[in-house]
Amino acid sequence: MFAKTSDDGQSARIGVYVCRCGLNIAQTVDCERVAENISYMDDVVVSKDITYACSEPGQMEIKTDILEHGLDRIIVASCSPRLHEPTFRNMMKEADLNPYLLEMANLREQCSWVHMSEPEAATLKSEDLVKMSVSRVRLLSPLTEDVMPLTKRTLVIGGGIAGIQTALDLADNGYEVVLAEKSPSIGGTMAQLDKTFPTMDCSI
Amino acid sequence: MADAGRHPNITLHTMSEVTEVKGYVGNFSAKIIKRARYVDEKECTSCGDCVKACPVVFPDEFNVGLSSRKAIYIPFPQAVPSAYVINMNECMGRGCSKCLDVCEKKCIRFHMSDEEIIENVGSIVVATGLEPYDPREMDEYGYTRFENVVTSLEFERLVNAGGPTKGSVIRPKDRKRPDSVGFIQCVGSRSKRKGGEYCSNICCMNTIKSTLVLKEHYPDIDIKVFYIDIRAFGKGFEDLYNRSRSLGVQYIRGLPGSVEELPDGTMRVAVENTATGKIEFHDLGMLVLALGIKPSSGTQRLQEMLGLQLTPDGFYLEAHPKLLPVDAATRGIFFAGCAEGPKDIKESVTQGSAAAARAVRLMHKGAITSEAITSEIIEAHCKSCGKCAEVCPYNAITVDVKKKIPASVNTAACAGCGTCAAECKFGAIVMNHFTDEQIISQVDTMLEEDAKEKVLTFACNWCSYAGADYAGVSRLQYPANARIIRTMCSGRVDEKFIWHAFEKGAPIVLVSGCHIGDCHYIDANHWTEKRVNKVRKKMEKRGIRPERLQLEWISAAEGVRFAKVMTEMEELRKGVTAEEIEETVRILKQRKKAARKRVQKE
């Protein structure tokens, strides 16, 4: 772990967490080296590698650091934001930080898994991606979501077995359902079948 | 089925197609065209008097043409709603009116017209099902030439007690019961040549089921199944397979090469038995083609309407193959059944329930949080030119060009693609979370060291970035020079980001996004295409090789394509010399200086 203690208290206080993802990232990318090199960047207060950032202990560690070091912006360098951005945004909320002050660098899908035989190149690329994240996270602004009304109704398109099941489950839960079927009857392909596997009973 | 028809919370629109969907998660508005049934479905008691009177005879679709029906008909006895329907293209109309005369309830309405219905909903479940593979193109099995070759769906109707033969299996040519039946598997599945390359999931078990039904009806019947592999992987499946074998059904590994008809209507099948390596001939009374599953015909239209993505097989692509298997990438839209991929009944039911649970999870609070990543207008800079309103795919921006009233954004309607900010020439639009400064800072940092070694790639969140993720998950290896900057839409990639990158020494800039027609933001990527072409022309004028700016469409399912494009980009990058980069930097800096001077003079 590489932590700086002094700061002027004015500029951003960034925490960087380089996730090893077990061995998914660490087997190719030298996570410790990435964390160390990033720690020398301006505004980076904490930079460390971590085994599973998304796990309960992982998140707890980040939240503790946020409190202890007064971090105000977080970078998680782990997997795709398409997978865990919601996870870490929730973590930010729990730590009383705006969830949009989080930035993710995608070391797993874009480095370790696609450059498996080039550990050095993958590590350099990882460093680049995290540096880009540091530049970006400094400039992020807090954002807020508005609460809007919602229509408690569902349109189910298609009246085969799947559509019928969806419509019935929703309707039994008290939701209004509109079931649209292009043919003159619901039932779909299933209605044309005689017996059905594996129980050999009738389809209708 | 009947439960769905009479549930007080379910409004059923049959003969209906969704033609337009507006709005966004929580508040969709769907236009549905309900075609005229010409029979009042609430009044009709399905007595059937009209059918007896109707003189027009046509093949019955439900029995796949194996029986006939009238122009006024009920699709099948258990149909829901239980009401007759007139096919007006077949009906002789007022000149005949025989059905009108006999209908005691007076519920036949010749003047009925198509209805347009608007339904406001908070979520949408796409359960558009499947279409069986059309075997006509696979002529080696003789489906178009021999009557005694039937499809698995036709066989279902033949063996069904409610079918045209009341469940007695006869072969079409002489209407006699066959002594032997052959099943050919993987028709339209697992083939690079014809049909789909994927396994259709249900055909092995469907055939095994059919062999058991046949053996139950006719214990002495000979049955042979020609297959590549038997895939009996589900709960209770292997047991059925074993039962079928123990009843004497022969499973022969190998798909037939040809089928001939003998004078008595027997089908002679030539097959290489891959277990023995020998060519064999089998004479069979009739042949059943186990049809594969294809996406339903309306899939692409609905995909474009809702801004969804498809897999290369043509089925809808889920947001995540394991963790979000019923969610679409578009919030508020879910999948159920074969629309998402071939499935059996149990899986379809499971997914239907799952989609319902996901929809409840979304709606139960009765409120929804809006998108925080939206654009904002800096009024002081706005010249009211109207460009932003023109490019916005959601009509979320209003601006009065004549009265010069600055633009304003309806943040509830804004989906956050950022096309407006990229097209604004006056820097009057801030795209939150993807601001010019934020993106340019990423470009700067990326190109700070060894710029000429790097391939700057802009990737849109929904397709190309997801395609890169897919390449990762699939462990596809590509050159390590690629550096991705994520934007929500390729439409966000401002011309100035591209110039800035070249000025900072980028050898190659790649802009990547969803395929045209697949854009998550309706059609924002049209503007990407226009813009990239425009910049390329300018590059040419300025003496910069336009090949250094690339545009590629890569979908979320195209991991292989992403890796291939990255390899191609690396080849292009190698062709850019240090001198060429230097020259570009010089040209661009000079232009900037000249522009600055012009501004100072003014």
Interface residues (C-beta under 8 A of the other chain):
Chain A: S80 P81 R82 L83 Y100 N106 R108 E109 Q110 C111 W113 V114 H115 M116 S117 E118 A121 A122 L124 K125 D128 L129 K131 M132 V134 S135 R136 R138 L139 L140 S141 L143 T144 E145 D146 V147 M148 P149 L150 T151 K152 R153 T154 L155 V156 I157 G158 G159 G160 I161 A162 G163 I164 Q165 T166 A167 L168 D169 L170 A171 D172 N173 G174 Y175 E176 V177 V178 L179 A180 E181 K182 S183 P184 S185 I186 G187 G188 T189 M190 A191 Q192 L193 D194 K195 T196 F197 P198 T199 M200 S203 I204
Chain B: M1 D3 A4 G5 H7 P8 N9 I10 T11 L12 H13 T14 M15 S16 E17 V18 G26 N27 F28 A30 I32 R37 F62 V64 I74 P75 F76 Q78 A79 V80 P81 A83 V85 E119 N120 V121 G122 S123 I124 V125 V126 A127 T128 G129 L130 P132 L153 E156 R157 V159 N160 A161 G163 G167 M205 N206 I208 K209 L212 V213 G234 K235 G236 F237 D239 L240 S296 G298 L302 H320 L323 A336 G337 C338 A339 K343 D344 I345 S348 V349 Q351 G352 S353 A355 A356 A357 A359 V360 L362 M363 K365 G366 A367 I368 T369 S370 E371 A372 I373 T411 A412 N432 H433 T435 E437 Q438 S441 Q442 D444 T445 M446 E448 K454 N461 Y465 A466 A468 D469 A471 G472 V473 R475 L476 Q477 Y478 A480 A482 R483 I484 I485 R486 A563
